[in-house]
């Protein structure tokens, strides 16, 4: 599974929907959208400041993440950004890989 950190801010229309449905109603909608492509929601929190919503999700692949992202963005209710998350073990594996790289002017 591919894990992502989703940070989102509601548009005015999205905030109206949140006020109407409440946090529980929107959590249900997020769970349904993510599950519809084989994913799961690990955690979901509301916040204030630059982000109104922070979610950690697991998707079976990057295409599933992209599909949900496109549908959410097309709704116009949220502005989102997604950050892929790596486990400690995945980071260890990445650190062990040999990469052919030459810095500029070296």
Biopython code that builds the backbone (N, CA, C, O; Angstrom):
import numpy as np
from Bio.PDB.StructureBuilder import StructureBuilder

atoms = [
    (1, "UNK", "N", (0.840, -1.184, 0.000)),
    (1, "UNK", "CA", (0.000, 0.000, 0.000)),
    (1, "UNK", "C", (0.887, 1.249, 0.000)),
    (1, "UNK", "O", (1.950, 1.271, 0.620)),
    (2, "UNK", "N", (0.437, 2.266, -0.694)),
    (2, "UNK", "CA", (1.125, 3.551, -0.728)),
    (2, "UNK", "C", (0.436, 4.483, 0.268)),
    (2, "UNK", "O", (-0.780, 4.672, 0.220)),
    (3, "UNK", "N", (1.226, 5.059, 1.165)),
    (3, "UNK", "CA", (0.680, 5.924, 2.215)),
    (3, "UNK", "C", (0.921, 7.380, 1.831)),
    (3, "UNK", "O", (1.984, 7.730, 1.316)),
    (4, "UNK", "N", (-0.089, 8.232, 2.090)),
    (4, "UNK", "CA", (-0.008, 9.646, 1.758)),
    (4, "UNK", "C", (-0.502, 10.503, 2.912)),
    (4, "UNK", "O", (-1.399, 10.118, 3.661)),
    (5, "UNK", "N", (0.110, 11.678, 3.033)),
    (5, "UNK", "CA", (-0.384, 12.737, 3.900)),
    (5, "UNK", "C", (-1.143, 13.697, 2.998)),
    (5, "UNK", "O", (-0.571, 14.239, 2.052)),
    (6, "UNK", "N", (-2.413, 13.913, 3.276)),
    (6, "UNK", "CA", (-3.235, 14.840, 2.513)),
    (6, "UNK", "C", (-3.493, 16.063, 3.384)),
    (6, "UNK", "O", (-3.960, 15.940, 4.517)),
    (7, "UNK", "N", (-3.191, 17.231, 2.855)),
    (7, "UNK", "CA", (-3.490, 18.481, 3.535)),
    (7, "UNK", "C", (-4.456, 19.237, 2.636)),
    (7, "UNK", "O", (-4.237, 19.349, 1.429)),
    (8, "UNK", "N", (-5.528, 19.757, 3.234)),
    (8, "UNK", "CA", (-6.570, 20.377, 2.427)),
    (8, "UNK", "C", (-7.128, 21.620, 3.083)),
    (8, "UNK", "O", (-7.152, 21.756, 4.306)),
    (9, "UNK", "N", (-7.574, 22.516, 2.232)),
    (9, "UNK", "CA", (-8.271, 23.719, 2.677)),
    (9, "UNK", "C", (-9.603, 23.795, 1.960)),
    (9, "UNK", "O", (-9.668, 23.616, 0.743)),
    (10, "UNK", "N", (-10.669, 24.060, 2.704)),
    (10, "UNK", "CA", (-11.992, 24.170, 2.101)),
    (10, "UNK", "C", (-12.139, 25.481, 1.340)),
    (10, "UNK", "O", (-11.632, 26.517, 1.768)),
    (11, "UNK", "N", (-12.832, 25.430, 0.216)),
    (11, "UNK", "CA", (-13.286, 26.636, -0.462)),
    (11, "UNK", "C", (-14.537, 27.102, 0.296)),
    (11, "UNK", "O", (-14.998, 26.411, 1.204)),
    (12, "UNK", "N", (-15.076, 28.241, -0.061)),
    (12, "UNK", "CA", (-16.295, 28.723, 0.590)),
    (12, "UNK", "C", (-17.424, 27.705, 0.426)),
    (12, "UNK", "O", (-18.161, 27.434, 1.374)),
    (13, "UNK", "N", (-17.557, 27.142, -0.776)),
    (13, "UNK", "CA", (-18.609, 26.145, -1.007)),
    (13, "UNK", "C", (-18.365, 24.880, -0.187)),
    (13, "UNK", "O", (-19.302, 24.299, 0.360)),
    (14, "UNK", "N", (-17.116, 24.461, -0.105)),
    (14, "UNK", "CA", (-16.791, 23.282, 0.694)),
    (14, "UNK", "C", (-17.086, 23.500, 2.167)),
    (14, "UNK", "O", (-17.584, 22.598, 2.841)),
    (15, "UNK", "N", (-16.782, 24.700, 2.679)),
    (15, "UNK", "CA", (-17.058, 25.007, 4.080)),
    (15, "UNK", "C", (-18.556, 24.983, 4.354)),
    (15, "UNK", "O", (-18.985, 24.557, 5.427)),
    (16, "UNK", "N", (-19.353, 25.437, 3.393)),
    (16, "UNK", "CA", (-20.814, 25.376, 3.556)),
    (16, "UNK", "C", (-21.271, 23.924, 3.681)),
    (16, "UNK", "O", (-22.143, 23.607, 4.490)),
    (17, "UNK", "N", (-20.677, 23.049, 2.876)),
    (17, "UNK", "CA", (-21.005, 21.623, 2.973)),
    (17, "UNK", "C", (-20.619, 21.039, 4.314)),
    (17, "UNK", "O", (-21.364, 20.241, 4.882)),
    (18, "UNK", "N", (-19.448, 21.434, 4.834)),
    (18, "UNK", "CA", (-19.004, 20.970, 6.145)),
    (18, "UNK", "C", (-19.970, 21.439, 7.223)),
    (18, "UNK", "O", (-20.331, 20.667, 8.111)),
    (19, "UNK", "N", (-20.390, 22.694, 7.152)),
    (19, "UNK", "CA", (-21.348, 23.202, 8.140)),
    (19, "UNK", "C", (-22.666, 22.434, 8.081)),
    (19, "UNK", "O", (-23.290, 22.191, 9.114)),
    (20, "UNK", "N", (-23.089, 22.054, 6.888)),
    (20, "UNK", "CA", (-24.353, 21.333, 6.719)),
    (20, "UNK", "C", (-24.254, 19.886, 7.208)),
    (20, "UNK", "O", (-25.143, 19.408, 7.913)),
    (21, "UNK", "N", (-23.157, 19.175, 6.829)),
    (21, "UNK", "CA", (-23.015, 17.744, 7.140)),
    (21, "UNK", "C", (-22.307, 17.465, 8.449)),
    (21, "UNK", "O", (-22.482, 16.397, 9.035)),
    (22, "UNK", "N", (-21.513, 18.410, 8.912)),
    (22, "UNK", "CA", (-20.709, 18.189, 10.103)),
    (22, "UNK", "C", (-19.477, 17.353, 9.792)),
    (22, "UNK", "O", (-19.363, 16.767, 8.716)),
    (23, "UNK", "N", (-18.576, 17.307, 10.731)),
    (23, "UNK", "CA", (-17.340, 16.552, 10.551)),
    (23, "UNK", "C", (-17.579, 15.066, 10.346)),
    (23, "UNK", "O", (-16.885, 14.431, 9.552)),
    (24, "UNK", "N", (-18.547, 14.508, 11.050)),
    (24, "UNK", "CA", (-18.843, 13.080, 10.928)),
    (24, "UNK", "C", (-19.343, 12.732, 9.534)),
    (24, "UNK", "O", (-18.964, 11.705, 8.970)),
    (25, "UNK", "N", (-20.190, 13.586, 8.984)),
    (25, "UNK", "CA", (-20.699, 13.349, 7.632)),
    (25, "UNK", "C", (-19.598, 13.405, 6.591)),
    (25, "UNK", "O", (-19.569, 12.601, 5.659)),
    (26, "UNK", "N", (-18.693, 14.356, 6.753)),
    (26, "UNK", "CA", (-17.582, 14.456, 5.800)),
    (26, "UNK", "C", (-16.605, 13.311, 5.981)),
    (26, "UNK", "O", (-16.034, 12.841, 4.997)),
    (27, "UNK", "N", (-16.391, 12.845, 7.207)),
    (27, "UNK", "CA", (-15.512, 11.688, 7.433)),
    (27, "UNK", "C", (-16.079, 10.469, 6.715)),
    (27, "UNK", "O", (-15.338, 9.705, 6.095)),
    (28, "UNK", "N", (-17.381, 10.292, 6.800)),
    (28, "UNK", "CA", (-18.030, 9.175, 6.121)),
    (28, "UNK", "C", (-17.803, 9.272, 4.608)),
    (28, "UNK", "O", (-17.533, 8.265, 3.954)),
    (29, "UNK", "N", (-17.913, 10.483, 4.057)),
    (29, "UNK", "CA", (-17.710, 10.687, 2.620)),
    (29, "UNK", "C", (-16.267, 10.388, 2.222)),
    (29, "UNK", "O", (-16.029, 9.803, 1.166)),
    (30, "UNK", "N", (-15.309, 10.778, 3.049)),
    (30, "UNK", "CA", (-13.893, 10.495, 2.775)),
    (30, "UNK", "C", (-13.647, 8.996, 2.817)),
    (30, "UNK", "O", (-13.006, 8.442, 1.924)),
    (31, "UNK", "N", (-14.158, 8.335, 3.862)),
    (31, "UNK", "CA", (-14.003, 6.877, 3.970)),
    (31, "UNK", "C", (-14.554, 6.168, 2.733)),
    (31, "UNK", "O", (-13.920, 5.257, 2.201)),
    (32, "UNK", "N", (-15.733, 6.587, 2.281)),
    (32, "UNK", "CA", (-16.358, 5.959, 1.117)),
    (32, "UNK", "C", (-15.535, 6.185, -0.155)),
    (32, "UNK", "O", (-15.338, 5.258, -0.941)),
    (33, "UNK", "N", (-15.059, 7.407, -0.356)),
    (33, "UNK", "CA", (-14.282, 7.709, -1.561)),
    (33, "UNK", "C", (-12.993, 6.901, -1.596)),
    (33, "UNK", "O", (-12.644, 6.327, -2.627)),
    (34, "UNK", "N", (-12.288, 6.856, -0.477)),
    (34, "UNK", "CA", (-11.021, 6.135, -0.407)),
    (34, "UNK", "C", (-11.253, 4.629, -0.557)),
    (34, "UNK", "O", (-10.519, 3.955, -1.281)),
    (35, "UNK", "N", (-12.268, 4.106, 0.125)),
    (35, "UNK", "CA", (-12.571, 2.667, 0.041)),
    (35, "UNK", "C", (-13.014, 2.256, -1.358)),
    (35, "UNK", "O", (-12.805, 1.111, -1.756)),
    (36, "UNK", "N", (-13.624, 3.175, -2.112)),
    (36, "UNK", "CA", (-14.120, 2.834, -3.447)),
    (36, "UNK", "C", (-13.010, 2.447, -4.415)),
    (36, "UNK", "O", (-13.274, 1.829, -5.446)),
    (37, "UNK", "N", (-11.765, 2.808, -4.091)),
    (37, "UNK", "CA", (-10.623, 2.426, -4.935)),
    (37, "UNK", "C", (-9.687, 1.471, -4.198)),
    (37, "UNK", "O", (-8.538, 1.282, -4.599)),
    (38, "UNK", "N", (-10.191, 0.868, -3.111)),
    (38, "UNK", "CA", (-9.401, -0.131, -2.395)),
    (38, "UNK", "C", (-8.495, 0.411, -1.317)),
    (38, "UNK", "O", (-7.621, -0.308, -0.832)),
    (39, "UNK", "N", (-8.677, 1.668, -0.924)),
    (39, "UNK", "CA", (-7.825, 2.277, 0.095)),
    (39, "UNK", "C", (-8.495, 2.315, 1.449)),
    (39, "UNK", "O", (-9.620, 1.846, 1.620)),
    (40, "UNK", "N", (-7.773, 2.890, 2.424)),
    (40, "UNK", "CA", (-8.316, 3.048, 3.769)),
    (40, "UNK", "C", (-7.777, 4.333, 4.387)),
    (40, "UNK", "O", (-6.683, 4.789, 4.053)),
    (41, "UNK", "N", (-8.558, 4.903, 5.286)),
    (41, "UNK", "CA", (-8.169, 6.113, 5.998)),
    (41, "UNK", "C", (-7.567, 5.702, 7.336)),
    (41, "UNK", "O", (-8.229, 5.054, 8.147)),
    (42, "UNK", "N", (-6.322, 6.077, 7.563)),
    (42, "UNK", "CA", (-5.659, 5.773, 8.834)),
    (42, "UNK", "C", (-6.031, 6.796, 9.897)),
    (42, "UNK", "O", (-6.293, 6.431, 11.043)),
    (43, "UNK", "N", (-6.056, 8.073, 9.527)),
    (43, "UNK", "CA", (-6.372, 9.134, 10.482)),
    (43, "UNK", "C", (-6.923, 10.333, 9.720)),
    (43, "UNK", "O", (-6.561, 10.570, 8.568)),
    (44, "UNK", "N", (-7.806, 11.089, 10.381)),
    (44, "UNK", "CA", (-8.359, 12.301, 9.791)),
    (44, "UNK", "C", (-8.584, 13.300, 10.913)),
    (44, "UNK", "O", (-9.231, 13.005, 11.918)),
    (45, "UNK", "N", (-8.031, 14.490, 10.715)),
    (45, "UNK", "CA", (-8.156, 15.543, 11.712)),
    (45, "UNK", "C", (-8.559, 16.848, 11.047)),
    (45, "UNK", "O", (-8.117, 17.157, 9.940)),
    (46, "UNK", "N", (-9.402, 17.609, 11.731)),
    (46, "UNK", "CA", (-9.698, 18.968, 11.308)),
    (46, "UNK", "C", (-8.715, 19.889, 12.008)),
    (46, "UNK", "O", (-8.267, 19.611, 13.120)),
    (47, "UNK", "N", (-8.388, 20.979, 11.348)),
    (47, "UNK", "CA", (-7.415, 21.929, 11.873)),
    (47, "UNK", "C", (-7.856, 23.331, 11.479)),
    (47, "UNK", "O", (-8.873, 23.506, 10.808)),
    (48, "UNK", "N", (-7.102, 24.306, 11.892)),
    (48, "UNK", "CA", (-7.322, 25.658, 11.401)),
    (48, "UNK", "C", (-5.974, 26.297, 11.180)),
    (48, "UNK", "O", (-4.975, 25.888, 11.771)),
    (49, "UNK", "N", (-5.948, 27.284, 10.342)),
    (49, "UNK", "CA", (-4.694, 27.879, 9.883)),
    (49, "UNK", "C", (-4.630, 27.699, 8.383)),
    (49, "UNK", "O", (-5.634, 27.882, 7.696)),
    (50, "UNK", "N", (-3.474, 27.345, 7.866)),
    (50, "UNK", "CA", (-3.339, 27.140, 6.422)),
    (50, "UNK", "C", (-4.134, 25.941, 5.935)),
    (50, "UNK", "O", (-4.626, 25.941, 4.807)),
    (51, "UNK", "N", (-4.266, 24.921, 6.771)),
    (51, "UNK", "CA", (-5.004, 23.707, 6.403)),
    (51, "UNK", "C", (-6.223, 23.549, 7.290)),
    (51, "UNK", "O", (-6.176, 23.794, 8.495)),
    (52, "UNK", "N", (-7.324, 23.130, 6.663)),
    (52, "UNK", "CA", (-8.546, 22.844, 7.408)),
    (52, "UNK", "C", (-8.668, 21.372, 7.751)),
    (52, "UNK", "O", (-9.423, 20.985, 8.643)),
    (53, "UNK", "N", (-7.911, 20.557, 7.025)),
    (53, "UNK", "CA", (-8.070, 19.117, 7.122)),
    (53, "UNK", "C", (-6.729, 18.440, 6.876)),
    (53, "UNK", "O", (-5.990, 18.815, 5.965)),
    (54, "UNK", "N", (-6.423, 17.440, 7.693)),
    (54, "UNK", "CA", (-5.212, 16.638, 7.526)),
    (54, "UNK", "C", (-5.635, 15.170, 7.594)),
    (54, "UNK", "O", (-6.301, 14.743, 8.536)),
    (55, "UNK", "N", (-5.232, 14.407, 6.572)),
    (55, "UNK", "CA", (-5.643, 13.007, 6.483)),
    (55, "UNK", "C", (-4.423, 12.153, 6.150)),
    (55, "UNK", "O", (-3.578, 12.560, 5.353)),
    (56, "UNK", "N", (-4.331, 10.980, 6.754)),
    (56, "UNK", "CA", (-3.343, 9.983, 6.359)),
    (56, "UNK", "C", (-4.115, 8.819, 5.764)),
    (56, "UNK", "O", (-4.983, 8.233, 6.412)),
    (57, "UNK", "N", (-3.785, 8.492, 4.514)),
    (57, "UNK", "CA", (-4.513, 7.448, 3.786)),
    (57, "UNK", "C", (-3.553, 6.424, 3.207)),
    (57, "UNK", "O", (-2.389, 6.721, 2.938)),
    (58, "UNK", "N", (-4.063, 5.204, 3.021)),
    (58, "UNK", "CA", (-3.345, 4.134, 2.336)),
    (58, "UNK", "C", (-4.098, 3.823, 1.057)),
    (58, "UNK", "O", (-5.311, 3.612, 1.076)),
    (59, "UNK", "N", (-3.371, 3.795, -0.058)),
    (59, "UNK", "CA", (-3.948, 3.412, -1.341)),
    (59, "UNK", "C", (-3.175, 2.229, -1.886)),
    (59, "UNK", "O", (-1.986, 2.084, -1.603)),
    (60, "UNK", "N", (-3.838, 1.370, -2.672)),
    (60, "UNK", "CA", (-3.142, 0.215, -3.227)),
    (60, "UNK", "C", (-2.062, 0.600, -4.241)),
    (60, "UNK", "O", (-1.129, -0.169, -4.473)),
    (61, "UNK", "N", (-2.183, 1.789, -4.848)),
    (61, "UNK", "CA", (-1.207, 2.222, -5.852)),
    (61, "UNK", "C", (-1.379, 3.712, -6.117)),
    (61, "UNK", "O", (-2.325, 4.332, -5.631)),
    (62, "UNK", "N", (-0.465, 4.279, -6.887)),
    (62, "UNK", "CA", (-0.505, 5.712, -7.161)),
    (62, "UNK", "C", (-1.678, 6.104, -8.056)),
    (62, "UNK", "O", (-2.174, 7.227, -7.960)),
    (63, "UNK", "N", (-2.124, 5.209, -8.913)),
    (63, "UNK", "CA", (-3.258, 5.511, -9.788)),
    (63, "UNK", "C", (-4.526, 5.704, -8.961)),
    (63, "UNK", "O", (-5.335, 6.580, -9.267)),
    (64, "UNK", "N", (-4.707, 4.903, -7.927)),
    (64, "UNK", "CA", (-5.871, 5.049, -7.048)),
    (64, "UNK", "C", (-5.844, 6.409, -6.358)),
    (64, "UNK", "O", (-6.870, 7.082, -6.260)),
    (65, "UNK", "N", (-4.674, 6.807, -5.883)),
    (65, "UNK", "CA", (-4.529, 8.120, -5.259)),
    (65, "UNK", "C", (-4.870, 9.217, -6.257)),
    (65, "UNK", "O", (-5.584, 10.163, -5.924)),
    (66, "UNK", "N", (-4.365, 9.094, -7.469)),
    (66, "UNK", "CA", (-4.622, 10.100, -8.499)),
    (66, "UNK", "C", (-6.107, 10.183, -8.839)),
    (66, "UNK", "O", (-6.632, 11.278, -9.042)),
    (67, "UNK", "N", (-6.785, 9.048, -8.902)),
    (67, "UNK", "CA", (-8.209, 9.028, -9.231)),
    (67, "UNK", "C", (-9.018, 9.788, -8.182)),
    (67, "UNK", "O", (-9.875, 10.601, -8.528)),
    (68, "UNK", "N", (-8.751, 9.529, -6.907)),
    (68, "UNK", "CA", (-9.467, 10.238, -5.842)),
    (68, "UNK", "C", (-9.121, 11.721, -5.881)),
    (68, "UNK", "O", (-10.006, 12.568, -5.755)),
    (69, "UNK", "N", (-7.857, 12.038, -6.054)),
    (69, "UNK", "CA", (-7.421, 13.430, -6.109)),
    (69, "UNK", "C", (-8.122, 14.201, -7.218)),
    (69, "UNK", "O", (-8.573, 15.327, -7.011)),
    (70, "UNK", "N", (-8.213, 13.593, -8.390)),
    (70, "UNK", "CA", (-8.884, 14.263, -9.511)),
    (70, "UNK", "C", (-10.349, 14.538, -9.217)),
    (70, "UNK", "O", (-10.851, 15.619, -9.521)),
    (71, "UNK", "N", (-11.040, 13.564, -8.626)),
    (71, "UNK", "CA", (-12.458, 13.752, -8.311)),
    (71, "UNK", "C", (-12.651, 14.846, -7.261)),
    (71, "UNK", "O", (-13.559, 15.668, -7.375)),
    (72, "UNK", "N", (-11.805, 14.853, -6.251)),
    (72, "UNK", "CA", (-11.921, 15.864, -5.199)),
    (72, "UNK", "C", (-11.644, 17.255, -5.773)),
    (72, "UNK", "O", (-12.394, 18.195, -5.511)),
    (73, "UNK", "N", (-10.576, 17.387, -6.551)),
    (73, "UNK", "CA", (-10.246, 18.687, -7.136)),
    (73, "UNK", "C", (-11.323, 19.166, -8.099)),
    (73, "UNK", "O", (-11.627, 20.357, -8.149)),
    (74, "UNK", "N", (-11.901, 18.247, -8.863)),
    (74, "UNK", "CA", (-12.952, 18.610, -9.819)),
    (74, "UNK", "C", (-14.202, 19.127, -9.107)),
    (74, "UNK", "O", (-14.978, 19.881, -9.693)),
    (75, "UNK", "N", (-14.404, 18.728, -7.850)),
    (75, "UNK", "CA", (-15.587, 19.181, -7.113)),
    (75, "UNK", "C", (-15.516, 20.670, -6.794)),
    (75, "UNK", "O", (-16.547, 21.321, -6.626)),
    (76, "UNK", "N", (-14.301, 21.209, -6.711)),
    (76, "UNK", "CA", (-14.133, 22.612, -6.354)),
    (76, "UNK", "C", (-14.321, 22.899, -4.879)),
    (76, "UNK", "O", (-14.255, 24.060, -4.474)),
    (77, "UNK", "N", (-14.555, 21.876, -4.055)),
    (77, "UNK", "CA", (-14.827, 22.069, -2.631)),
    (77, "UNK", "C", (-13.566, 22.212, -1.790)),
    (77, "UNK", "O", (-13.605, 22.758, -0.687)),
    (78, "UNK", "N", (-12.444, 21.719, -2.316)),
    (78, "UNK", "CA", (-11.194, 21.706, -1.543)),
    (78, "UNK", "C", (-10.007, 22.030, -2.436)),
    (78, "UNK", "O", (-10.007, 21.749, -3.634)),
    (79, "UNK", "N", (-9.003, 22.624, -1.821)),
    (79, "UNK", "CA", (-7.676, 22.725, -2.424)),
    (79, "UNK", "C", (-6.818, 21.743, -1.645)),
    (79, "UNK", "O", (-6.748, 21.815, -0.419)),
    (80, "UNK", "N", (-6.161, 20.823, -2.351)),
    (80, "UNK", "CA", (-5.425, 19.769, -1.657)),
    (80, "UNK", "C", (-3.984, 19.673, -2.131)),
    (80, "UNK", "O", (-3.626, 20.124, -3.219)),
    (81, "UNK", "N", (-3.176, 19.070, -1.277)),
    (81, "UNK", "CA", (-1.834, 18.650, -1.681)),
    (81, "UNK", "C", (-1.554, 17.323, -0.989)),
    (81, "UNK", "O", (-1.952, 17.092, 0.153)),
    (82, "UNK", "N", (-0.863, 16.468, -1.712)),
    (82, "UNK", "CA", (-0.573, 15.125, -1.214)),
    (82, "UNK", "C", (0.932, 14.928, -1.124)),
    (82, "UNK", "O", (1.671, 15.310, -2.031)),
    (83, "UNK", "N", (1.374, 14.338, -0.043)),
    (83, "UNK", "CA", (2.777, 14.031, 0.166)),
    (83, "UNK", "C", (2.908, 12.529, 0.367)),
    (83, "UNK", "O", (2.335, 11.983, 1.311)),
    (84, "UNK", "N", (3.664, 11.838, -0.518)),
    (84, "UNK", "CA", (3.894, 10.408, -0.284)),
    (84, "UNK", "C", (4.686, 10.222, 1.014)),
    (84, "UNK", "O", (5.616, 10.978, 1.292)),
    (85, "UNK", "N", (4.317, 9.228, 1.793)),
    (85, "UNK", "CA", (5.006, 8.936, 3.052)),
    (85, "UNK", "C", (5.756, 7.620, 2.937)),
    (85, "UNK", "O", (5.229, 6.639, 2.412)),
    (86, "UNK", "N", (6.979, 7.604, 3.427)),
    (86, "UNK", "CA", (7.826, 6.409, 3.406)),
    (86, "UNK", "C", (8.001, 5.882, 4.818)),
    (86, "UNK", "O", (8.108, 6.657, 5.768)),
    (87, "UNK", "N", (8.029, 4.571, 4.956)),
    (87, "UNK", "CA", (8.345, 3.976, 6.245)),
    (87, "UNK", "C", (9.840, 4.129, 6.508)),
    (87, "UNK", "O", (10.604, 4.477, 5.607)),
    (88, "UNK", "N", (10.246, 3.869, 7.735)),
    (88, "UNK", "CA", (11.666, 3.889, 8.087)),
    (88, "UNK", "C", (12.422, 2.862, 7.245)),
    (88, "UNK", "O", (13.525, 3.127, 6.768)),
    (89, "UNK", "N", (11.818, 1.694, 7.071)),
    (89, "UNK", "CA", (12.457, 0.630, 6.298)),
    (89, "UNK", "C", (12.598, 1.017, 4.815)),
    (89, "UNK", "O", (13.619, 0.719, 4.194)),
    (90, "UNK", "N", (11.597, 1.667, 4.258)),
    (90, "UNK", "CA", (11.698, 2.129, 2.867)),
    (90, "UNK", "C", (12.797, 3.173, 2.718)),
    (90, "UNK", "O", (13.505, 3.194, 1.712)),
    (91, "UNK", "N", (12.939, 4.033, 3.712)),
    (91, "UNK", "CA", (13.997, 5.033, 3.689)),
    (91, "UNK", "C", (15.359, 4.362, 3.776)),
    (91, "UNK", "O", (16.299, 4.772, 3.095)),
    (92, "UNK", "N", (15.472, 3.330, 4.613)),
    (92, "UNK", "CA", (16.726, 2.576, 4.700)),
    (92, "UNK", "C", (17.075, 1.963, 3.346)),
    (92, "UNK", "O", (18.225, 2.022, 2.911)),
    (93, "UNK", "N", (16.082, 1.375, 2.684)),
    (93, "UNK", "CA", (16.315, 0.772, 1.369)),
    (93, "UNK", "C", (16.762, 1.824, 0.355)),
    (93, "UNK", "O", (17.673, 1.583, -0.437)),
    (94, "UNK", "N", (16.128, 2.973, 0.385)),
    (94, "UNK", "CA", (16.515, 4.053, -0.528)),
    (94, "UNK", "C", (17.949, 4.508, -0.266)),
    (94, "UNK", "O", (18.692, 4.804, -1.201)),
    (95, "UNK", "N", (18.329, 4.562, 0.997)),
    (95, "UNK", "CA", (19.682, 4.998, 1.348)),
    (95, "UNK", "C", (20.741, 4.006, 0.880)),
    (95, "UNK", "O", (21.879, 4.398, 0.621)),
    (96, "UNK", "N", (20.384, 2.728, 0.768)),
    (96, "UNK", "CA", (21.336, 1.703, 0.331)),
    (96, "UNK", "C", (21.493, 1.629, -1.188)),
    (96, "UNK", "O", (22.479, 1.077, -1.677)),
    (97, "UNK", "N", (20.553, 2.167, -1.929)),
    (97, "UNK", "CA", (20.617, 2.080, -3.392)),
    (97, "UNK", "C", (21.727, 2.941, -3.940)),
    (97, "UNK", "O", (21.964, 4.060, -3.486)),
    (98, "UNK", "N", (22.400, 2.389, -4.926)),
    (98, "UNK", "CA", (23.451, 3.123, -5.620)),
    (98, "UNK", "C", (22.808, 4.001, -6.696)),
    (98, "UNK", "O", (21.994, 3.533, -7.491)),
    (99, "UNK", "N", (23.184, 5.264, -6.707)),
    (99, "UNK", "CA", (22.635, 6.211, -7.667)),
    (99, "UNK", "C", (23.792, 6.865, -8.415)),
    (99, "UNK", "O", (24.723, 7.384, -7.800)),
    (100, "UNK", "N", (23.729, 6.838, -9.734)),
    (100, "UNK", "CA", (24.749, 7.507, -10.553)),
    (100, "UNK", "C", (24.386, 8.977, -10.645)),
    (100, "UNK", "O", (23.479, 9.351, -11.389)),
    (101, "UNK", "N", (25.092, 9.815, -9.891)),
    (101, "UNK", "CA", (24.794, 11.235, -9.855)),
    (101, "UNK", "C", (26.099, 12.015, -9.780)),
    (101, "UNK", "O", (27.009, 11.661, -9.030)),
    (102, "UNK", "N", (26.174, 13.067, -10.558)),
    (102, "UNK", "CA", (27.302, 13.990, -10.517)),
    (102, "UNK", "C", (26.737, 15.384, -10.289)),
    (102, "UNK", "O", (25.959, 15.870, -11.111)),
    (103, "UNK", "N", (27.110, 16.040, -9.191)),
    (103, "UNK", "CA", (26.598, 17.378, -8.937)),
    (103, "UNK", "C", (27.090, 18.361, -10.003)),
    (103, "UNK", "O", (28.107, 18.104, -10.646)),
    (104, "UNK", "N", (26.396, 19.469, -10.199)),
    (104, "UNK", "CA", (26.853, 20.472, -11.153)),
    (104, "UNK", "C", (28.264, 20.952, -10.810)),
    (104, "UNK", "O", (28.621, 21.093, -9.640)),
    (105, "UNK", "N", (29.039, 21.195, -11.834)),
    (105, "UNK", "CA", (30.401, 21.722, -11.722)),
    (105, "UNK", "C", (31.319, 20.825, -10.922)),
    (105, "UNK", "O", (32.263, 21.308, -10.297)),
    (106, "UNK", "N", (31.063, 19.534, -10.928)),
    (106, "UNK", "CA", (31.967, 18.621, -10.200)),
    (106, "UNK", "C", (32.813, 17.844, -11.185)),
    (106, "UNK", "O", (33.636, 17.024, -10.779)),
]
sb = StructureBuilder()
sb.init_structure("model")
sb.init_model(0)
sb.init_chain("A")
sb.init_seg("    ")
for serial, (resi, resn, name, xyz) in enumerate(atoms, 1):
    if name == "N":
        sb.init_residue(resn, " ", resi, " ")
    sb.init_atom(name, np.array(xyz, "f"), 0.0, 1.0, " ", f" {name:<3s}", serial, name[0])
structure = sb.get_structure()
